[in-house]
Amino acid sequence: MNSFYKTRPGASPGWWLGFLLPACYGATLWRPYQQDHEQHLPRDYKRTVLMTFGLLLQSLVIRGTLESRWNRRQAILLTLLVVAACWSLFIVCLKENVVFAGVSGMLPVVLYDKLYFTILKTVPKSFSYGEAFIVSQSVVAFAYCTLLQLPPVILRPDAVYTDMQVIYSILQVGLLGILALACATYSFTWLRKSIPFWIALGITSALVALFPIGKLPAVSRLVLFFVNDMETIMTTGMYLALLVLTVSFVMWQFNYGRRTTTATRKVFHFLIVLVYGPGLWYQCRLLYLASGLMLAVLIVLEMARLIQLAPVANALNGAVNLFIDEKDAGAIALTPIYLLVGCSLPLWLHPVPCDLTDSSGLQLLTLSAGVLSIGIGDTAASVVGYHFGRHKWHASTNKSVEGTVASVVFQAVAVAAAYHLGVIHPTVLRAAYAGVAIIVNALVESRTDQIDNLVLPLVTYLILVSSP
């Protein structure tokens, strides 16, 4: 194993995680009950599926490089073969022109390879090899989708956009701006001082807010969406109230001055269930928008903490020291970001997440994979295991059999409650798939040393989205 890169202490390599994201994309595209409605799937989504297959192949090349199975020249040759394979797939499967196929085959693979090793080098001890696979693949997938979808918005200002197209554009511009700010802050040391950073953040925010989406700037589109109807206003108010409650809990713990336990940290899991449950059922578009905006906020806050930005650094450091997870061994506090991303991943992965018609073959339970697995299952496993766990799975872990059983029971109760409330309408076969997903994610939670918040939603989504 290559000893140059320092991975997260106590974690196995987790090579298998490199298959998860591409498998989720592929299963979403080819699920049996969508085959009759394939024409409704966006073409950009099909392109993304092929692109992630290329990332999967490159992950195998990266693993061989890290395990010293081949030298640099061999690795470059294999990368070129991956690029050629992706180029061929775009031409054969989607009948793309040669230039577009070449760009789509080369740029994501090269960017992925560069980004993966940059992450391992820049933030040591923060990721296992497998976790770095998922993070790098997600960033490249986002960049590729943005490259496909954002230029038409700029070039066609007179076009009419749906709510979801507006939301996609706002989030793409916003997150792209934050990523650009993060790269600039990493590259230029003078930006890490308080005044230059505040100025750069203000300029970035202004550019994002004024970015034209059609004939209106992004900030106007955002305001119009939030005041669109009374239900959206009320749900937004509820989200703000939960945010105030969360901040109050953090401040209370901060004043209390004692390090929180694993079970105490699950309060955040409970709060996020309150956000995502009603959001998925009644306000999917608002939830989609809010999840992306909150991700941008969390990234900015973590950047502010890392560069010790005055006057917020002390408060952020205090909160992180209180709530930091034992798996946050590196400089970056990834636990809160992983919790948000884990619950949002099923929503972000689905090609038409907020289309509640039969044309998309949508099952609400599939979008709830993150809430079900980590919001309910992982929370139950931690709380019950902490208080009542007596029988450990093995000597080197604190995961208990009682916690795993609680995870299965609480998830099953949640699914049954959603059925009786009329929120989901599964067939017998899909109910069986849900049972398998619940049992598998509970067992994975009990056995894996990878980050639960990142792994469990993908495992659960993969099983649920594969149901006929």
N, C-alpha and C positions, 0 to 999 in steps of 0.2 A: 504494500500500500504506500502511496506517495505521502511522505511525512512532512512535505513542505507546507501543506494546508492543515490548519488546526480546526477540526470539526467540534461540534458540541460535545462536551465531556459526558461520558456515560451513555452515549447513544451509539447504536450499531450503524453501519453505513446506510442501511435503508434503501438499497438499490431499487427495490421493487416499486418505490414511490414514483420513479420515472415513468411508469406505465399508467399511472392513475388518470392524470388529466387527459392525455390522448385517448385513453379508453372511454372516458366519460363523453368526450366529444363524439367519438365514433359510435358509441351506443345510442346517443341521442339522435344521430342521423339515421341509423339503420334499425331502430326499434321496429318490431314487426307491425304494429298498428299504425305507424307513420308511413309505411311503404306505399299505401294507397293514396296518400296525400303529399307525396314527395314534392309535387310542383309548388306547394305552398311554403316550403322551406326556403329561406333567403339564400340566394346564390353565394353571398359573402360568407354565410355560415358553412356551406360546403367547401369553399376555399379554405376556411380556417381549419376544418377537419383534416384536409390533406396537408396543410402546413404543420399541424401538430403531429401528424404521423412522421413528418420529416424530423421534428424535434425528438420524437421517440427514438428514431434511428440514430440521431446524433448523440442521444443519451448513452447508447451502447458504445459509441466511439469514445465518449468521455470516460465511461467506466473503464474501458480497456486502457486508456491513457493513464488514469489514476492508479490502476493496478499494474502498470508497467508491462502490459502485454505486448505493446508495440512502441517503437520510437516515434519521434516527432514527424519524420518523413512519412512513415506508415499512417500516422494519425491524419496528416494532411491529405493523403491519398484517399483514405476512407471517407473523410469529410467531403471530398470532391465526388465520390461515388454516391453519398447521401444526397448531395445537391442534384446530381444527374437523375437519381431516382425520383426526387420530388418534381423536377422539371418534366419528366416523362409522365408522371401521374396527373399533373395539371393539364397536359396536352391530351392524354388518352381519356381521362375520366370526365373532364369538364370542357374539353375542346377549346381551351384557352389559346390565344396567340402565343407565338414563340417568345416574344419579348416579355410579356406579362408572366408567362410560366417560368422564364429564367429568373426574373426578379423575385417572384414568390418562392422559387426553389432555393435561391442563394441567400438573399438578405436575412430572412428569419433564422436560417441555420447558422450563418456566420455570427449574427448578433447574439444568438443563444449561446454559442460556444464561448464568445468573448465575455458575455455577461456572467455566465456561470463561474468561470474562474476568477473574474473580478470580485464577485460576491464573496467567494471563499477567502480570497486574499484580503479584501478590505475590511470585512467584519468577521474576524476569526472567532471561533467558539460559539457562534450564533446558530449554525445550521449543521445538521448531518448532511451527508452527500445527497441523500434522497430528498430531504427538505429543500435543499438548494435547487434540486431538479424542479420541484413544483413551483417555487418562487420564480425562478428564471423562465420557465415555460409560461407562467401566467403573465409576466411582464411582456414577453415577446408576443403572446397572443393578443394582449391589449394593444400593443403598438401596431400589430398587423391589421387588426380590425379598425383602428383609428385611421391608418393609411388608406384603407379601402373606403371608409364611410365619410370621413371629414372633407376631403377635396370636393365631392359633389355639392356639399352644403355651401362651400365658398364660391364655387363656379356657377351655381344656379340659385341666385338670390331670390328669384321670383317664384320658385317652386313652393308648393303647399306641403306642409309637414304635419304628420300625425303627432300626437302627444309623445309617443315612445321615440320617434325620430328626434324630436326636440330634446328629450331627456338624454338620449344617447349622445347628442352633439354637445350638450352642456357638460356632461360628465367627461367626455373625451377631451374637450378643451381644458377643463379644470384640472384633471389628473395629469394631462400632458404638461400643463404649466407647472404643476407641483414637481413632477419628475425633472423638468428642465431646471427648476430652482435647486433641487437636490443635487443634480449633477454639477451645476455651477458652484454651489457651496462646497462640494467635495473637491472641485478642481482649483478654486481660487481661495486661498487662505484668508484674504482680506474680507471676504464675504462672511466669514465666521465671527466677525465682531458685531456688536449689537446694532449700532446705527446703520451700517451698510446692509445688514440682513433685513432690518425693518423696512428700509427703503426698497430693497429688492422684492420683499414680500408684497409691499404696497403696489409696486409697478406690475408685478405678476397678477395680483388680484384685479387691478384695473384693466389690464389687457384681456383677462378672462371675462370680466363682466361686460366689456364693450365689444367682445367678439360678435360679429353679425351672424345671426341664424335667420336666414330669410331677410326680411326687411327690418327686423328688430334686433337689438343687442341681446346678448344672453341674459343679462340681469332683468330686462323687461320680460323676456319669456319666462324666467323663473318666477317673477312676481305674479304674472298672469296665471301661471299654473297653480300656485299656492292659493290664490283667491278665486279659483275657478268655480267652486261650489261650496256650500256650507259643510258638506261631509268632509271635504278635503281640509277646510279650515279647522273643523273640530278635531280631526285626526292629527293634524299638525300641532294643535294645542296639547293634545294628549302626549305626543312625542316630546314636546318641550317640557311638559310636567315631569315625565320620566327622566329627562336629562337633568332637570333640577334636582330630582330625588337622588339620582346617581351621584351628582356632584356633592350633595349634602352628605351622602353616606361616606364618600371619600374624605370630606372635611372632618366628619365626626371621627372616623378612624384615625385621621392625622392628629387630631387633638387628643385622642385617646392614647396615642403614642406607642401602641404595641403592634408588633408584626402580626399580620393576619395569617390564619391557617388556610389550608386548601379548601376546607369546607366553607369558610367565611367568604373566600373569593368566588364561590359559586353563586353568591348573591347577584353578581353581574350576569351570570347565565340566566337566572330567573328573570331579571329585568329585561334581558334581550328576548326572552320568550314572550313577554308582554308586548314588546315592540313588533316582533315578526309574526306572531300568531294572527292578531287582527289585521296587520298590514297585508299579509298574504291573502287573507280571506276577503277583505273589503277594499283595500287601497293599495293594490299591487304597484301601480305606477308611482305613487308617492313613496312607497317603501323602496322601490328601485332607486329613485332619485336620492332619497335620504341616505341610503346605504353608501352610495358613491360619494356624496358630500361629506359624510362622516369619516370615510376612509381618508379623504384629502385632509380633513382636520387632524386626524390622528397622526398622519405622516408629518404634518407641519409641527405639531406639538413635540413629536419625538426629535425632529430636527432641532427645534428650539432647546430641548433638553441636552442634546449631544454637544451643541456649541456653547452651552451655558449662557443662553440669551437672557439678558436683563430686561424686565424685572421678574420674569416668570420661571427662571431656571430653578430657584430654590423650592418653590411649590411643586414643580414637576418632579424634581428629584425626591422630595419627601413622599409624594404619592407613589412613585415607582418603588422606592425602598420598602414601603409598607405592603404593596400588593404584588411585588415581583414574584414570578413563579420560579421554582427551583430549576426549571429547564432554561431559564433566561440567563445563561452563563456568559454571554458576550456583552458587548457594550450597548447593544440595542435591546430595548424592552419590547419584545415581539408579542407577548401574551395578549394584550388588548387588541392589537391589530389582527392577530390570528382569530380571535373570537368573532370579531366583526366579519372578517373575510370568510370564516368557516360557515357562518349562518347565511351569508350572501352568495356563496359560490353556486349553489343550485339555481338561484335566481339569475345569476350572471351567465351561467353555462347554457341555459335553455335558449333556443333561438327565438321563441315567441313567448316569453314568460308571463306576460300580462294579457294574452289573448285567451279569454275564457270561453272560446267557442270550440266546437268539436273539430274544426278544421285543423287545429294544432295537435289534437290528440292529447291535450294537456291533462295531467293528473296533478291536482293540488298537493297530494301527498309527496310527489317527487320534488316539488319546490320546497317542501318542508323538511327535506333530508337533513339540513344543517341544524334546524331547530330541534328536530326529533333526536338526532344522535348526540349533539353536545349540549343543547339547551335543556333537554330533559334526561336523556340517557346518561351522559357523562356526569351531570349534576347529581342524579340519584346515586350513581356508583360512588362518587366521592363522598357525599354526605352520609349515606348508609355505611359505606366502608369505613369511614373515619370513626363513626360512633359505635358501630356494631360488628365491624369486620374482625373475625377471629381466625378464619382459615385462609391463609395466604396461598396464592397460586404457586409461588415458589419463594425460596428464602431471600432472594435478592430484590424482591419487589414489595411495595406496600399495597398492591392491588389484591383485593380479597374476593373470595367466592361470593360472599354475601352482597358485596357491591355490584358484582356482575349480575347476579339474580335480580337485584333491585333495578338495575338498568333495563333489563328485559321487561320486567313487570310494569314499570312506570311508562315505558314507551308503548307497550301493548295497551295499557289503560288510556293513554293519550290518543292512540289511533281509534280505539273503540269509542271514546267520547266524541271524537270528530265525526265518526260515522253516525252515531245516534243524534248528533246535532244537525246532521244533513250537510256537513261541510264537504265530506268526501263520499263517493259512491263507488267503492271498489267491487269488482267481480270476485268470485271465489278464488280464481287464479291470482289476481292481483293482490288479494288479501294474503295469499300464501307467500307471494314474493315479499310483501311487507314484513311478514313474520320472519322470513329468512334474513332480510336486511337488518331487522332488529337484533336477531341472535348473532349475526356475523359482526355487526359493529360493536356489540357488547363484548364479544370475545376478542376482537382486535384491540379494543380499549384495555382489556385486562392483560394482554400479552405484549403489546408493542411498546417500545421505548421512544418512538417518534412522537411528534407533537400531536396530541389528540385533536385539538381544534382545527388542524389542517387536514388530517388524514381521515377521520371518521365521516365528515360530510361527503367526501368524495367516494368513499367505499359505499356508503348508504345510497347516495345518488346513483352510482353505477348499477347497483342491484335493482333499485326501483325503476330507473329509466329503461331497463332491459325487459321489464314485464310486458307480456303480450296484451 
